[in-house]
Amino acid sequence: MNPIIQIIKDQKIVPLFYNESFEVSKNTVKALYEAGIRVIEYTNRGIQALENFIKLKEISATEFPGLLLGIGTVKNINEMDDYADAKADFIITPVISEELVKYSVAKNIILIPGCFTPSEVNLAYQNGLRLVKIFPADALGKNYIKSIHPVFPGMNFMPTGGIGADVEDITEWLKGGAIAVGLGSSLIKTDFTTKQLTEKVQNLLQQLNQN
């Protein structure tokens, strides 16, 4: 198994967020890191996204050693190039296309594409990708992965979108065949302090590891 996929599987959750402020972004990453998170998706959802991401990568080696920082909500090759140049550890897309997949393979970019249908999963599968994001997960339901998993041996699934940041909801997805879940606003709320976020994530990770 690819080392990044294994770390995601071990972590069980992948927090994802964006904030216009670099300081808020940095403090959020710090809070997650101190809770034990080692894989984070920063999302390309605002005008400051690329600049913030570059700065986060610049400080990552010294302030957050061992952190895998990827970028999400990448939708085209130009954005893929920008974030590959910014040394993203992986790139997550909300969609999949043959152009994006083949480009990522040719450029040796670790791509986790967003898939909704079996045909989209198959496009990733036939091109050698072994982790896809099921998005939007809440529109498909917890039995979806269990239904399609046997058709794609060796494929790993990470549902994202509308998943609650509680052990019961996450565990249902994991039992249904997911290796991890993506958690956005249900986990990282705008009114949380960094201390509260660290404590919440620590507690969540402890509960998940007990199951």
Secondary structure, DSSP 8 states (H G I E B T S, - for coil): --HHHHHHHHH-EEEEE--S-HHHHHHHHHHHHHTT--EEEEE--STTHHHHHHHHHHHHHHHSTT-EEEEE---SHHHHHHHHHTT-S-EE-SS--HHHHHHHHHTT--EE-EE-SHHHHHHHHHTT--EEEETTGGGT-TTHHHHHGGGSTT-EEEEBSS--SSHHHHHHHHHTT-S-EEE-TTTS-TT--HHHHHHHHHHHHHHHHH-
